[in-house]
Amino acid sequence: MNSVFVICEIEEGKVADVSLELLTKGRSLASTLQCKLEALVLGHQLNGIEKEIFPYGADVVHIGDDARLAPYTTLPHAAVVNALFREEKPQIGLLGATTMGRDLGPRVSSALVSGLTADCTALEIGDHEDKKAGKIYKNLLYQIRPAFGGNIVATIINPDCRPQMATVREGVMKKEIFSATHKGTVKKIDVDKLLKPEDLVVKVLERHMEKSRVNIKNSSIIVAGGYGMGSKENFQVLYDLAEVLGAEVGASRAAVDAGYADHDRQVGQTGVTVRPKLYIACGISGQIQHTAGMEESAMVIAINNDPMAPINRMADYVITGDVMEVVPKMIKYYKKNSK
């Protein structure tokens, strides 16, 4: 049990961003543990896919290329992953907290009688002392995530079962190339030997996917509104500011629940995690459920009529005032002073 495994997800023939983020974190964990980082890719027409993965530090890439593995369906994917994990016995297994990861992760951890922590916001290596049993566990995976509605941060460990498994939402981890020239080993999986007839009882006849019209996670500037905006109509001023700045509009959960904005614009623990260059928080109080999704923004400007709002403690600049007065002035002066 001496490797860190990342189960990669394929989107339109490319490795998904969340998988590249996990490879970045996996490389760090593997270096700490002084073990190999291995990646698993399942799908069809995957020629050359390892070229996308090796720069992120993978030492081994396992590829299962078979028409029966695309698009994703639960049973064949679970069968291949279970067989590979039983053979390789990884110490850690990581997946994205996507539709695929949330379906596949529990299947694998249950079959292997392991453990799974969902929606982690941080992963670290550390030790644990069980005083009752008189044991000291070395190099465990600390699986860190908010709990009880974000009111506490829980650190979860799995001392005895392997692999230690976790899912992580997109945007939570940084995506960084380890080395553009890094090379590893490619291992082809004989999918035919691993699949049984009962794994193929479900067939996807048609697949329709609608692309999201909102690209909030990749925007360098986000103008976000909270319940303090007062109404859906007042939210329009944020769209006006966003248009001027070339930004996307985000929202807190309270604003989404109130019907001021659509759910795909929600930033926070139960929405999207973002790290833009500039985050303008308008009428947002700054509860931990929201700040967990934007705390790594390079710069934060908070506009709020409450000088004691929690968001002000993490903001680089604070504007105390009515957002419906401040934002129109920002638009006016930005237009005036920009070419």
NUZASE-834155 format. One record per residue (C-alpha): residue number from 1; x negated, y negated, z negated; residue in three letters. Coordinates in nm, 3 decimals, always signed. Each point is the difference from the previous one (the first is absolute). Example, Ala and Ser with C-alpha at 12.3 -4.5 7.8 and 13.67 -1.06 7.14 Angstrom:
BEGIN
{k = 1 | u = -1.230 | v = +0.450 | w = -0.780 | r = ala}
{k = 2 | u = -0.137 | v = -0.344 | w = +0.066 | r = ser}
This chain:
BEGIN
{k = 1 | u = +0.000 | v = +0.000 | w = +0.000 | r = met}
{k = 2 | u = -0.241 | v = -0.262 | w = +0.122 | r = asn}
{k = 3 | u = +0.169 | v = -0.216 | w = +0.262 | r = ser}
{k = 4 | u = +0.240 | v = -0.289 | w = +0.040 | r = val}
{k = 5 | u = +0.264 | v = +0.061 | w = +0.267 | r = phe}
{k = 6 | u = +0.205 | v = -0.264 | w = +0.182 | r = val}
{k = 7 | u = +0.301 | v = +0.126 | w = +0.196 | r = ile}
{k = 8 | u = +0.016 | v = -0.242 | w = +0.292 | r = cys}
{k = 9 | u = +0.315 | v = -0.115 | w = +0.170 | r = glu}
{k = 10 | u = +0.021 | v = -0.065 | w = +0.375 | r = ile}
{k = 11 | u = +0.200 | v = -0.292 | w = +0.141 | r = glu}
{k = 12 | u = +0.031 | v = -0.025 | w = +0.378 | r = glu}
{k = 13 | u = -0.320 | v = +0.197 | w = +0.055 | r = gly}
{k = 14 | u = -0.205 | v = -0.196 | w = -0.254 | r = lys}
{k = 15 | u = -0.088 | v = +0.051 | w = -0.364 | r = val}
{k = 16 | u = +0.242 | v = -0.201 | w = -0.217 | r = ala}
{k = 17 | u = -0.137 | v = -0.295 | w = -0.196 | r = asp}
{k = 18 | u = +0.099 | v = +0.157 | w = -0.332 | r = val}
{k = 19 | u = -0.218 | v = +0.303 | w = +0.083 | r = ser}
{k = 20 | u = -0.298 | v = -0.223 | w = +0.083 | r = leu}
{k = 21 | u = +0.052 | v = -0.180 | w = -0.332 | r = glu}
{k = 22 | u = -0.001 | v = +0.336 | w = -0.179 | r = leu}
{k = 23 | u = -0.317 | v = +0.104 | w = +0.183 | r = leu}
{k = 24 | u = -0.165 | v = -0.319 | w = -0.126 | r = thr}
{k = 25 | u = +0.103 | v = +0.080 | w = -0.358 | r = lys}
{k = 26 | u = -0.078 | v = +0.369 | w = +0.051 | r = gly}
{k = 27 | u = -0.356 | v = -0.087 | w = +0.109 | r = arg}
{k = 28 | u = -0.046 | v = -0.194 | w = -0.323 | r = ser}
{k = 29 | u = +0.138 | v = +0.285 | w = -0.212 | r = leu}
{k = 30 | u = -0.210 | v = +0.261 | w = +0.183 | r = ala}
{k = 31 | u = -0.315 | v = -0.207 | w = -0.048 | r = ser}
{k = 32 | u = +0.071 | v = -0.026 | w = -0.374 | r = thr}
{k = 33 | u = +0.057 | v = +0.376 | w = -0.020 | r = leu}
{k = 34 | u = -0.297 | v = +0.069 | w = +0.231 | r = gln}
{k = 35 | u = +0.215 | v = +0.220 | w = +0.224 | r = cys}
{k = 36 | u = +0.128 | v = +0.003 | w = +0.356 | r = lys}
{k = 37 | u = +0.286 | v = -0.209 | w = +0.136 | r = leu}
{k = 38 | u = +0.214 | v = +0.213 | w = +0.230 | r = glu}
{k = 39 | u = +0.291 | v = -0.105 | w = +0.221 | r = ala}
{k = 40 | u = +0.285 | v = +0.210 | w = +0.136 | r = leu}
{k = 41 | u = +0.182 | v = -0.097 | w = +0.318 | r = val}
{k = 42 | u = +0.298 | v = +0.194 | w = +0.134 | r = leu}
{k = 43 | u = +0.187 | v = -0.075 | w = +0.321 | r = gly}
{k = 44 | u = -0.030 | v = +0.035 | w = +0.375 | r = his}
{k = 45 | u = -0.233 | v = -0.146 | w = +0.263 | r = gln}
{k = 46 | u = -0.256 | v = -0.100 | w = -0.260 | r = leu}
{k = 47 | u = -0.307 | v = +0.000 | w = +0.225 | r = asn}
{k = 48 | u = -0.259 | v = -0.239 | w = -0.141 | r = gly}
{k = 49 | u = +0.201 | v = -0.085 | w = -0.312 | r = ile}
{k = 50 | u = -0.309 | v = +0.063 | w = -0.212 | r = glu}
{k = 51 | u = -0.161 | v = -0.312 | w = +0.152 | r = lys}
{k = 52 | u = +0.255 | v = -0.211 | w = -0.189 | r = glu}
{k = 53 | u = -0.067 | v = +0.182 | w = -0.327 | r = ile}
{k = 54 | u = -0.379 | v = +0.043 | w = -0.024 | r = phe}
{k = 55 | u = -0.073 | v = -0.376 | w = -0.036 | r = pro}
{k = 56 | u = +0.200 | v = +0.004 | w = -0.324 | r = tyr}
{k = 57 | u = -0.242 | v = +0.245 | w = -0.157 | r = gly}
{k = 58 | u = +0.150 | v = +0.344 | w = +0.060 | r = ala}
{k = 59 | u = -0.254 | v = +0.280 | w = -0.012 | r = asp}
{k = 60 | u = +0.237 | v = +0.265 | w = +0.142 | r = val}
{k = 61 | u = +0.310 | v = -0.040 | w = +0.216 | r = val}
{k = 62 | u = +0.237 | v = +0.296 | w = +0.022 | r = his}
{k = 63 | u = +0.218 | v = -0.020 | w = +0.312 | r = ile}
{k = 64 | u = +0.313 | v = +0.204 | w = +0.065 | r = gly}
{k = 65 | u = +0.105 | v = -0.078 | w = +0.358 | r = asp}
{k = 66 | u = +0.320 | v = +0.176 | w = +0.100 | r = asp}
{k = 67 | u = +0.320 | v = -0.108 | w = +0.173 | r = ala}
{k = 68 | u = +0.199 | v = +0.151 | w = -0.287 | r = arg}
{k = 69 | u = -0.153 | v = -0.252 | w = -0.240 | r = leu}
{k = 70 | u = +0.136 | v = -0.308 | w = +0.178 | r = ala}
{k = 71 | u = +0.212 | v = -0.176 | w = -0.097 | r = pro}
{k = 72 | u = -0.033 | v = +0.063 | w = -0.374 | r = tyr}
{k = 73 | u = +0.224 | v = +0.268 | w = -0.145 | r = thr}
{k = 74 | u = -0.024 | v = +0.127 | w = -0.355 | r = thr}
{k = 75 | u = -0.049 | v = +0.376 | w = +0.026 | r = leu}
{k = 76 | u = -0.284 | v = +0.037 | w = +0.253 | r = pro}
{k = 77 | u = -0.198 | v = -0.288 | w = -0.151 | r = his}
{k = 78 | u = +0.042 | v = +0.137 | w = -0.353 | r = ala}
{k = 79 | u = -0.105 | v = +0.348 | w = +0.114 | r = ala}
{k = 80 | u = -0.324 | v = -0.127 | w = +0.158 | r = val}
{k = 81 | u = -0.090 | v = -0.232 | w = -0.291 | r = val}
{k = 82 | u = +0.072 | v = +0.268 | w = -0.261 | r = asn}
{k = 83 | u = -0.216 | v = +0.256 | w = +0.182 | r = ala}
{k = 84 | u = -0.288 | v = -0.245 | w = +0.046 | r = leu}
{k = 85 | u = +0.011 | v = -0.119 | w = -0.362 | r = phe}
{k = 86 | u = +0.003 | v = +0.359 | w = -0.128 | r = arg}
{k = 87 | u = -0.311 | v = +0.070 | w = +0.207 | r = glu}
{k = 88 | u = -0.192 | v = -0.324 | w = -0.060 | r = glu}
{k = 89 | u = +0.115 | v = -0.057 | w = -0.362 | r = lys}
{k = 90 | u = -0.034 | v = -0.379 | w = -0.001 | r = pro}
{k = 91 | u = -0.037 | v = -0.190 | w = -0.322 | r = gln}
{k = 92 | u = +0.220 | v = -0.291 | w = +0.114 | r = ile}
{k = 93 | u = +0.271 | v = -0.033 | w = +0.266 | r = gly}
{k = 94 | u = +0.129 | v = -0.341 | w = +0.115 | r = leu}
{k = 95 | u = +0.296 | v = -0.094 | w = +0.221 | r = leu}
{k = 96 | u = +0.174 | v = -0.321 | w = +0.099 | r = gly}
{k = 97 | u = +0.327 | v = -0.074 | w = -0.179 | r = ala}
{k = 98 | u = +0.180 | v = +0.003 | w = +0.335 | r = thr}
{k = 99 | u = +0.301 | v = +0.202 | w = +0.113 | r = thr}
{k = 100 | u = -0.242 | v = +0.278 | w = +0.095 | r = met}
{k = 101 | u = -0.212 | v = -0.021 | w = -0.316 | r = gly}
{k = 102 | u = +0.298 | v = -0.008 | w = -0.233 | r = arg}
{k = 103 | u = +0.137 | v = +0.311 | w = +0.170 | r = asp}
{k = 104 | u = -0.324 | v = +0.196 | w = +0.042 | r = leu}
{k = 105 | u = -0.175 | v = -0.086 | w = -0.328 | r = gly}
{k = 106 | u = +0.255 | v = +0.162 | w = -0.235 | r = pro}
{k = 107 | u = +0.019 | v = +0.311 | w = +0.223 | r = arg}
{k = 108 | u = -0.376 | v = +0.052 | w = -0.016 | r = val}
{k = 109 | u = -0.040 | v = -0.077 | w = -0.371 | r = ser}
{k = 110 | u = +0.290 | v = +0.231 | w = -0.086 | r = ser}
{k = 111 | u = -0.133 | v = +0.288 | w = +0.212 | r = ala}
{k = 112 | u = -0.347 | v = -0.034 | w = -0.154 | r = leu}
{k = 113 | u = +0.140 | v = -0.048 | w = -0.353 | r = val}
{k = 114 | u = -0.182 | v = -0.329 | w = -0.018 | r = ser}
{k = 115 | u = +0.107 | v = -0.350 | w = -0.100 | r = gly}
{k = 116 | u = +0.098 | v = -0.307 | w = +0.199 | r = leu}
{k = 117 | u = +0.015 | v = -0.367 | w = -0.101 | r = thr}
{k = 118 | u = +0.205 | v = -0.217 | w = +0.236 | r = ala}
{k = 119 | u = -0.054 | v = -0.363 | w = +0.101 | r = asp}
{k = 120 | u = -0.338 | v = -0.055 | w = -0.165 | r = cys}
{k = 121 | u = -0.143 | v = -0.351 | w = +0.005 | r = thr}
{k = 122 | u = -0.354 | v = +0.099 | w = -0.106 | r = ala}
{k = 123 | u = -0.216 | v = +0.314 | w = -0.006 | r = leu}
{k = 124 | u = -0.312 | v = +0.037 | w = -0.213 | r = glu}
{k = 125 | u = -0.231 | v = +0.273 | w = -0.131 | r = ile}
{k = 126 | u = -0.039 | v = +0.040 | w = -0.376 | r = gly}
{k = 127 | u = -0.018 | v = +0.237 | w = -0.296 | r = asp}
{k = 128 | u = +0.265 | v = +0.110 | w = -0.250 | r = his}
{k = 129 | u = -0.027 | v = +0.149 | w = -0.347 | r = glu}
{k = 130 | u = +0.276 | v = +0.233 | w = -0.121 | r = asp}
{k = 131 | u = -0.051 | v = -0.018 | w = -0.376 | r = lys}
{k = 132 | u = +0.265 | v = +0.262 | w = -0.077 | r = lys}
{k = 133 | u = -0.159 | v = +0.259 | w = +0.225 | r = ala}
{k = 134 | u = -0.352 | v = -0.116 | w = -0.074 | r = gly}
{k = 135 | u = -0.078 | v = -0.041 | w = +0.371 | r = lys}
{k = 136 | u = -0.173 | v = -0.272 | w = +0.197 | r = ile}
{k = 137 | u = +0.094 | v = -0.020 | w = +0.367 | r = tyr}
{k = 138 | u = -0.252 | v = -0.161 | w = +0.233 | r = lys}
{k = 139 | u = +0.061 | v = -0.181 | w = +0.329 | r = asn}
{k = 140 | u = +0.379 | v = +0.005 | w = +0.004 | r = leu}
{k = 141 | u = +0.204 | v = -0.204 | w = +0.245 | r = leu}
{k = 142 | u = +0.169 | v = -0.287 | w = -0.183 | r = tyr}
{k = 143 | u = +0.328 | v = -0.047 | w = +0.187 | r = gln}
{k = 144 | u = +0.119 | v = -0.349 | w = -0.089 | r = ile}
{k = 145 | u = +0.348 | v = -0.132 | w = +0.073 | r = arg}
{k = 146 | u = +0.263 | v = -0.236 | w = -0.144 | r = pro}
{k = 147 | u = +0.270 | v = +0.170 | w = -0.209 | r = ala}
{k = 148 | u = +0.326 | v = -0.093 | w = -0.171 | r = phe}
{k = 149 | u = +0.090 | v = -0.258 | w = +0.261 | r = gly}
{k = 150 | u = -0.350 | v = -0.143 | w = +0.006 | r = gly}
{k = 151 | u = -0.001 | v = -0.087 | w = -0.370 | r = asn}
{k = 152 | u = -0.300 | v = +0.225 | w = -0.069 | r = ile}
{k = 153 | u = -0.287 | v = +0.141 | w = +0.202 | r = val}
{k = 154 | u = -0.037 | v = +0.376 | w = -0.046 | r = ala}
{k = 155 | u = -0.322 | v = +0.195 | w = +0.048 | r = thr}
{k = 156 | u = +0.083 | v = +0.360 | w = +0.087 | r = ile}
{k = 157 | u = -0.246 | v = +0.289 | w = -0.003 | r = ile}
{k = 158 | u = +0.014 | v = +0.365 | w = +0.103 | r = asn}
{k = 159 | u = -0.267 | v = +0.178 | w = -0.207 | r = pro}
{k = 160 | u = +0.060 | v = +0.364 | w = +0.087 | r = asp}
{k = 161 | u = +0.168 | v = +0.036 | w = +0.342 | r = cys}
{k = 162 | u = -0.156 | v = -0.057 | w = +0.339 | r = arg}
{k = 163 | u = +0.017 | v = -0.177 | w = +0.229 | r = pro}
{k = 164 | u = +0.078 | v = -0.326 | w = -0.179 | r = gln}
{k = 165 | u = +0.246 | v = -0.158 | w = +0.243 | r = met}
{k = 166 | u = +0.127 | v = -0.354 | w = +0.042 | r = ala}
{k = 167 | u = +0.188 | v = -0.211 | w = +0.251 | r = thr}
{k = 168 | u = -0.086 | v = -0.365 | w = +0.059 | r = val}
{k = 169 | u = +0.208 | v = -0.262 | w = +0.176 | r = arg}
{k = 170 | u = -0.131 | v = -0.184 | w = +0.305 | r = glu}
{k = 171 | u = -0.183 | v = -0.322 | w = -0.076 | r = gly}
{k = 172 | u = -0.092 | v = +0.090 | w = -0.358 | r = val}
{k = 173 | u = -0.357 | v = +0.108 | w = +0.085 | r = met}
{k = 174 | u = -0.246 | v = -0.192 | w = +0.215 | r = lys}
{k = 175 | u = -0.089 | v = +0.132 | w = +0.344 | r = lys}
{k = 176 | u = -0.374 | v = -0.029 | w = +0.063 | r = glu}
{k = 177 | u = -0.234 | v = +0.174 | w = +0.244 | r = ile}
{k = 178 | u = -0.267 | v = +0.193 | w = -0.189 | r = phe}
{k = 179 | u = -0.242 | v = +0.016 | w = +0.294 | r = ser}
{k = 180 | u = +0.066 | v = -0.041 | w = +0.371 | r = ala}
{k = 181 | u = -0.265 | v = +0.264 | w = +0.072 | r = thr}
{k = 182 | u = +0.107 | v = +0.255 | w = -0.263 | r = his}
{k = 183 | u = +0.048 | v = +0.350 | w = +0.141 | r = lys}
{k = 184 | u = +0.135 | v = +0.318 | w = -0.152 | r = gly}
{k = 185 | u = +0.116 | v = +0.349 | w = +0.089 | r = thr}
{k = 186 | u = +0.317 | v = +0.088 | w = +0.190 | r = val}
{k = 187 | u = +0.177 | v = +0.322 | w = -0.096 | r = lys}
{k = 188 | u = +0.282 | v = +0.129 | w = +0.220 | r = lys}
{k = 189 | u = +0.291 | v = +0.170 | w = -0.175 | r = ile}
{k = 190 | u = +0.146 | v = +0.313 | w = +0.159 | r = asp}
{k = 191 | u = +0.362 | v = -0.104 | w = -0.044 | r = val}
{k = 192 | u = +0.133 | v = +0.319 | w = +0.163 | r = asp}
{k = 193 | u = -0.136 | v = +0.213 | w = -0.285 | r = lys}
{k = 194 | u = +0.159 | v = -0.217 | w = -0.268 | r = leu}
{k = 195 | u = +0.354 | v = -0.049 | w = +0.132 | r = leu}
{k = 196 | u = +0.274 | v = +0.258 | w = -0.052 | r = lys}
{k = 197 | u = +0.330 | v = +0.016 | w = +0.192 | r = pro}
{k = 198 | u = +0.188 | v = -0.131 | w = -0.307 | r = glu}
{k = 199 | u = -0.216 | v = -0.314 | w = +0.005 | r = asp}
{k = 200 | u = +0.138 | v = -0.090 | w = +0.341 | r = leu}
{k = 201 | u = +0.375 | v = +0.026 | w = -0.061 | r = val}
{k = 202 | u = +0.042 | v = -0.378 | w = +0.035 | r = val}
{k = 203 | u = -0.049 | v = -0.158 | w = +0.340 | r = lys}
{k = 204 | u = +0.013 | v = -0.371 | w = +0.074 | r = val}
{k = 205 | u = +0.210 | v = -0.043 | w = +0.314 | r = leu}
{k = 206 | u = -0.006 | v = -0.378 | w = +0.023 | r = glu}
{k = 207 | u = -0.179 | v = -0.274 | w = -0.186 | r = arg}
{k = 208 | u = +0.094 | v = -0.367 | w = +0.002 | r = his}
{k = 209 | u = -0.214 | v = -0.255 | w = -0.179 | r = met}
{k = 210 | u = +0.068 | v = -0.370 | w = -0.028 | r = glu}
{k = 211 | u = -0.306 | v = -0.212 | w = -0.062 | r = lys}
{k = 212 | u = +0.020 | v = -0.240 | w = -0.290 | r = ser}
{k = 213 | u = +0.054 | v = -0.359 | w = +0.108 | r = arg}
{k = 214 | u = -0.179 | v = -0.122 | w = -0.312 | r = val}
{k = 215 | u = -0.379 | v = +0.028 | w = -0.020 | r = asn}
{k = 216 | u = -0.042 | v = -0.134 | w = -0.351 | r = ile}
{k = 217 | u = -0.278 | v = +0.238 | w = -0.110 | r = lys}
{k = 218 | u = -0.241 | v = -0.123 | w = +0.270 | r = asn}
{k = 219 | u = +0.078 | v = -0.373 | w = -0.024 | r = ser}
{k = 220 | u = -0.284 | v = -0.225 | w = -0.118 | r = ser}
{k = 221 | u = +0.248 | v = -0.256 | w = -0.137 | r = ile}
{k = 222 | u = +0.320 | v = +0.087 | w = -0.185 | r = ile}
{k = 223 | u = +0.267 | v = -0.240 | w = -0.121 | r = val}
{k = 224 | u = +0.202 | v = +0.187 | w = -0.263 | r = ala}
{k = 225 | u = +0.322 | v = -0.101 | w = -0.171 | r = gly}
{k = 226 | u = +0.158 | v = +0.115 | w = -0.323 | r = gly}
{k = 227 | u = +0.335 | v = -0.023 | w = -0.172 | r = tyr}
{k = 228 | u = -0.086 | v = -0.361 | w = -0.078 | r = gly}
{k = 229 | u = +0.068 | v = -0.091 | w = +0.364 | r = met}
{k = 230 | u = +0.365 | v = -0.004 | w = -0.100 | r = gly}
{k = 231 | u = +0.166 | v = +0.132 | w = +0.316 | r = ser}
{k = 232 | u = -0.049 | v = +0.173 | w = +0.334 | r = lys}
{k = 233 | u = +0.051 | v = -0.336 | w = +0.171 | r = glu}
{k = 234 | u = -0.284 | v = -0.155 | w = -0.202 | r = asn}
{k = 235 | u = -0.228 | v = +0.282 | w = +0.118 | r = phe}
{k = 236 | u = +0.010 | v = -0.154 | w = +0.348 | r = gln}
{k = 237 | u = -0.246 | v = -0.269 | w = -0.114 | r = val}
{k = 238 | u = -0.255 | v = +0.278 | w = -0.062 | r = leu}
{k = 239 | u = +0.043 | v = +0.121 | w = +0.359 | r = tyr}
{k = 240 | u = -0.058 | v = -0.359 | w = +0.114 | r = asp}
{k = 241 | u = -0.324 | v = -0.020 | w = -0.201 | r = leu}
{k = 242 | u = -0.109 | v = +0.342 | w = +0.125 | r = ala}
{k = 243 | u = +0.054 | v = -0.104 | w = +0.361 | r = glu}
{k = 244 | u = -0.219 | v = -0.306 | w = -0.048 | r = val}
{k = 245 | u = -0.279 | v = +0.197 | w = -0.171 | r = leu}
{k = 246 | u = +0.019 | v = +0.308 | w = +0.224 | r = gly}
{k = 247 | u = +0.101 | v = +0.205 | w = -0.304 | r = ala}
{k = 248 | u = +0.242 | v = +0.277 | w = -0.097 | r = glu}
{k = 249 | u = +0.279 | v = -0.038 | w = -0.255 | r = val}
{k = 250 | u = +0.004 | v = +0.225 | w = -0.306 | r = gly}
{k = 251 | u = +0.237 | v = +0.033 | w = -0.295 | r = ala}
{k = 252 | u = +0.014 | v = +0.123 | w = -0.356 | r = ser}
{k = 253 | u = +0.227 | v = +0.288 | w = -0.097 | r = arg}
{k = 254 | u = +0.238 | v = -0.241 | w = -0.177 | r = ala}
{k = 255 | u = +0.037 | v = -0.199 | w = +0.323 | r = ala}
{k = 256 | u = +0.062 | v = +0.316 | w = +0.203 | r = val}
{k = 257 | u = +0.253 | v = +0.132 | w = -0.253 | r = asp}
{k = 258 | u = +0.181 | v = -0.335 | w = +0.016 | r = ala}
{k = 259 | u = +0.026 | v = +0.030 | w = +0.379 | r = gly}
{k = 260 | u = -0.234 | v = -0.290 | w = +0.077 | r = tyr}
{k = 261 | u = -0.233 | v = +0.216 | w = +0.213 | r = ala}
{k = 262 | u = -0.021 | v = +0.346 | w = +0.157 | r = asp}
{k = 263 | u = -0.167 | v = +0.289 | w = -0.183 | r = his}
{k = 264 | u = -0.279 | v = +0.033 | w = +0.257 | r = asp}
{k = 265 | u = -0.127 | v = -0.340 | w = -0.122 | r = arg}
{k = 266 | u = -0.021 | v = +0.109 | w = -0.365 | r = gln}
{k = 267 | u = -0.341 | v = -0.037 | w = -0.162 | r = val}
{k = 268 | u = -0.078 | v = +0.181 | w = -0.322 | r = gly}
{k = 269 | u = +0.004 | v = +0.331 | w = -0.181 | r = gln}
{k = 270 | u = +0.310 | v = +0.125 | w = +0.185 | r = thr}
{k = 271 | u = -0.083 | v = -0.180 | w = +0.326 | r = gly}
{k = 272 | u = -0.313 | v = -0.070 | w = +0.204 | r = val}
{k = 273 | u = -0.346 | v = -0.060 | w = -0.143 | r = thr}
{k = 274 | u = -0.178 | v = -0.288 | w = +0.174 | r = val}
{k = 275 | u = -0.336 | v = -0.177 | w = -0.026 | r = arg}
{k = 276 | u = +0.019 | v = -0.309 | w = +0.226 | r = pro}
{k = 277 | u = -0.245 | v = -0.287 | w = +0.012 | r = lys}
{k = 278 | u = +0.275 | v = -0.232 | w = -0.123 | r = leu}
{k = 279 | u = +0.312 | v = +0.085 | w = -0.201 | r = tyr}
{k = 280 | u = +0.250 | v = -0.280 | w = -0.066 | r = ile}
{k = 281 | u = +0.243 | v = +0.105 | w = -0.276 | r = ala}
{k = 282 | u = +0.316 | v = -0.211 | w = +0.002 | r = cys}
{k = 283 | u = +0.248 | v = +0.031 | w = -0.286 | r = gly}
{k = 284 | u = -0.161 | v = +0.325 | w = -0.118 | r = ile}
{k = 285 | u = -0.034 | v = +0.047 | w = -0.376 | r = ser}
{k = 286 | u = -0.286 | v = +0.250 | w = +0.030 | r = gly}
{k = 287 | u = +0.114 | v = +0.315 | w = -0.175 | r = gln}
{k = 288 | u = -0.250 | v = +0.289 | w = +0.011 | r = ile}
{k = 289 | u = +0.222 | v = +0.192 | w = +0.243 | r = gln}
{k = 290 | u = -0.063 | v = -0.274 | w = +0.258 | r = his}
{k = 291 | u = -0.359 | v = -0.095 | w = -0.078 | r = thr}
{k = 292 | u = -0.107 | v = +0.366 | w = +0.029 | r = ala}
{k = 293 | u = +0.066 | v = -0.036 | w = +0.373 | r = gly}
{k = 294 | u = -0.191 | v = -0.325 | w = +0.064 | r = met}
{k = 295 | u = -0.258 | v = -0.044 | w = -0.276 | r = glu}
{k = 296 | u = -0.292 | v = +0.056 | w = +0.238 | r = glu}
{k = 297 | u = +0.094 | v = -0.297 | w = +0.221 | r = ser}
{k = 298 | u = -0.306 | v = -0.216 | w = +0.068 | r = ala}
{k = 299 | u = +0.186 | v = -0.319 | w = -0.098 | r = met}
{k = 300 | u = +0.335 | v = -0.052 | w = -0.169 | r = val}
{k = 301 | u = +0.206 | v = -0.321 | w = -0.004 | r = ile}
{k = 302 | u = +0.295 | v = +0.006 | w = -0.241 | r = ala}
{k = 303 | u = +0.294 | v = -0.237 | w = +0.039 | r = ile}
{k = 304 | u = +0.239 | v = +0.015 | w = -0.295 | r = asn}
{k = 305 | u = +0.205 | v = -0.239 | w = -0.212 | r = asn}
{k = 306 | u = -0.107 | v = +0.191 | w = -0.311 | r = asp}
{k = 307 | u = -0.350 | v = -0.106 | w = -0.112 | r = pro}
{k = 308 | u = -0.019 | v = +0.309 | w = -0.222 | r = met}
{k = 309 | u = +0.087 | v = +0.254 | w = +0.274 | r = ala}
{k = 310 | u = -0.226 | v = +0.311 | w = -0.020 | r = pro}
{k = 311 | u = -0.098 | v = -0.041 | w = +0.367 | r = ile}
{k = 312 | u = -0.184 | v = -0.320 | w = -0.096 | r = asn}
{k = 313 | u = -0.257 | v = +0.194 | w = -0.203 | r = arg}
{k = 314 | u = -0.129 | v = +0.182 | w = +0.308 | r = met}
{k = 315 | u = +0.046 | v = -0.283 | w = +0.251 | r = ala}
{k = 316 | u = -0.297 | v = -0.197 | w = +0.137 | r = asp}
{k = 317 | u = +0.224 | v = -0.306 | w = +0.045 | r = tyr}
{k = 318 | u = +0.325 | v = -0.079 | w = -0.179 | r = val}
{k = 319 | u = +0.263 | v = -0.244 | w = +0.124 | r = ile}
{k = 320 | u = +0.267 | v = -0.071 | w = -0.260 | r = thr}
{k = 321 | u = +0.320 | v = -0.118 | w = +0.162 | r = gly}
{k = 322 | u = +0.314 | v = +0.090 | w = +0.193 | r = asp}
{k = 323 | u = -0.090 | v = +0.228 | w = +0.292 | r = val}
{k = 324 | u = +0.268 | v = -0.165 | w = +0.213 | r = met}
{k = 325 | u = -0.185 | v = -0.328 | w = -0.037 | r = glu}
{k = 326 | u = -0.358 | v = +0.127 | w = +0.004 | r = val}
{k = 327 | u = +0.016 | v = +0.235 | w = +0.302 | r = val}
{k = 328 | u = +0.151 | v = -0.254 | w = +0.245 | r = pro}
{k = 329 | u = -0.278 | v = -0.243 | w = -0.103 | r = lys}
{k = 330 | u = -0.260 | v = +0.272 | w = +0.066 | r = met}
{k = 331 | u = +0.145 | v = +0.051 | w = +0.348 | r = ile}
{k = 332 | u = +0.005 | v = -0.375 | w = +0.067 | r = lys}
{k = 333 | u = -0.357 | v = -0.066 | w = -0.112 | r = tyr}
{k = 334 | u = -0.142 | v = +0.312 | w = +0.164 | r = tyr}
{k = 335 | u = +0.147 | v = -0.106 | w = +0.334 | r = lys}
{k = 336 | u = -0.130 | v = -0.353 | w = -0.054 | r = lys}
{k = 337 | u = -0.356 | v = +0.104 | w = -0.082 | r = asn}
{k = 338 | u = -0.047 | v = +0.292 | w = +0.238 | r = ser}
{k = 339 | u = -0.084 | v = -0.028 | w = +0.366 | r = lys}
